[in-house]
Structures are given as structure tokens and as C-alpha cells.
Amino acid sequence: MSNLVLKDPSLLRDKSFVGGEWCDADDGRTIDVNNPATGSIIAKIPRLGGHETKRAIESAARALPAWRELSGKQRAAILRRWFELLIENQAAG
């Protein structure tokens, strides 16, 4: 289905990350993710509802104190590394 080009195709996830786990929507519904340049479908992802959203918010609230304890410099380094990994794993195209 995907025409998204990654060096490592296993990096493309078709799940949502909630509470430290990859999950589907409780009811199994999905939505299409389209490439805006071509309109082609590159993935189907869970269409989360209210219950899943509540769990995600609760998980984020639990994670916030540890994130808040980090300095701005530490948070910036984490975000910068995430960016670098994104760039490293995109295939030339």
C-alpha cells in the first residue's frame, strides 16, 4: 500500500502510541493517510475515539513531570536527536 520511501520500511507504524504501547483503535476503525503531493494512500492508521484519547491524555499527564524536570537544553537535545533520526532514515527520492 505504501509508496513512502524509507531506508527501513519497518519504521512506518500503522498503530498509535498510547501509554508506551502501540495500539489499534478500540473499535478497529482506521483512517487513510494520503501523500499530499500525489493523493496516494501511504498508510492506514487507527481512528481513535474518546476512550483512547482519554487514555492518551492520562498517559501524557503522567509523563509530564519527568519531562518538566529536564532542562530546556536537555529537551532540545532529545528533539534534535529525533529530527536527526528522521533525516537519517528518509531515503533519497
C-alpha positions as semicolon CSV with decimal commas, in nm:
position;residue;x (nm);y (nm);z (nm)
1;M;0,000;0,000;0,000
2;S;0,273;0,245;0,094
3;N;0,475;0,434;-0,160
4;L;0,654;0,618;0,119
5;V;1,023;0,556;0,079
6;L;1,216;0,485;0,398
7;K;1,556;0,327;0,433
8;D;1,396;0,091;0,684
9;P;1,027;0,029;0,597
10;S;0,965;-0,120;0,943
11;L;0,983;0,236;1,081
12;L;0,642;0,316;0,933
13;R;0,391;0,221;1,200
14;D;0,021;0,165;1,146
15;K;-0,060;0,192;1,517
16;S;-0,097;0,473;1,770
17;F;0,149;0,507;2,056
18;V;-0,053;0,542;2,378
19;G;0,082;0,484;2,725
20;G;0,406;0,334;2,599
21;E;0,235;0,079;2,373
22;W;0,147;0,058;2,004
23;C;-0,228;0,004;1,974
24;D;-0,523;-0,002;1,737
25;A;-0,848;0,186;1,788
26;D;-1,071;0,003;2,036
27;D;-1,331;-0,047;1,764
28;G;-1,076;-0,130;1,492
29;R;-1,159;0,173;1,274
30;T;-0,885;0,328;1,061
31;I;-0,829;0,638;0,853
32;D;-0,622;0,679;0,540
33;V;-0,304;0,886;0,539
34;N;-0,253;1,040;0,196
35;N;0,058;1,173;0,030
36;P;-0,045;1,535;-0,034
37;A;0,173;1,553;-0,345
38;T;0,015;1,253;-0,519
39;G;-0,303;1,179;-0,327
40;S;-0,197;0,816;-0,291
41;I;-0,260;0,633;0,036
42;I;0,067;0,575;0,222
43;A;-0,079;0,419;0,536
44;K;-0,392;0,339;0,731
45;I;-0,380;0,441;1,096
46;P;-0,614;0,388;1,391
47;R;-0,907;0,628;1,414
48;L;-0,901;0,679;1,787
49;G;-1,214;0,775;1,974
50;G;-1,293;0,926;2,310
51;H;-1,176;0,635;2,525
52;E;-0,840;0,609;2,352
53;T;-0,800;0,987;2,365
54;K;-0,868;0,985;2,738
55;R;-0,602;0,716;2,788
56;A;-0,353;0,919;2,580
57;I;-0,420;1,234;2,782
58;E;-0,382;1,046;3,110
59;S;-0,056;0,893;2,990
60;A;0,077;1,231;2,882
61;A;-0,016;1,378;3,220
62;R;0,183;1,101;3,393
63;A;0,484;1,163;3,167
64;L;0,483;1,542;3,208
65;P;0,658;1,565;3,547
66;A;0,967;1,378;3,421
67;W;0,977;1,587;3,101
68;R;0,933;1,906;3,303
69;E;1,231;1,807;3,523
70;L;1,461;1,819;3,220
71;S;1,630;2,146;3,136
72;G;1,548;2,323;2,813
73;K;1,887;2,218;2,682
74;Q;1,815;1,851;2,760
75;R;1,472;1,865;2,594
76;A;1,624;2,038;2,291
77;A;1,887;1,764;2,261
78;I;1,618;1,494;2,264
79;L;1,412;1,673;1,998
80;R;1,723;1,739;1,790
81;R;1,816;1,370;1,802
82;W;1,463;1,276;1,693
83;F;1,499;1,515;1,398
84;E;1,839;1,365;1,309
85;L;1,692;1,014;1,313
86;L;1,412;1,126;1,083
87;I;1,661;1,271;0,837
88;E;1,891;0,968;0,857
89;N;1,607;0,730;0,780
90;Q;1,449;0,902;0,486
91;A;1,552;0,755;0,157
92;A;1,675;0,975;-0,123
93;G;1,393;1,026;-0,355
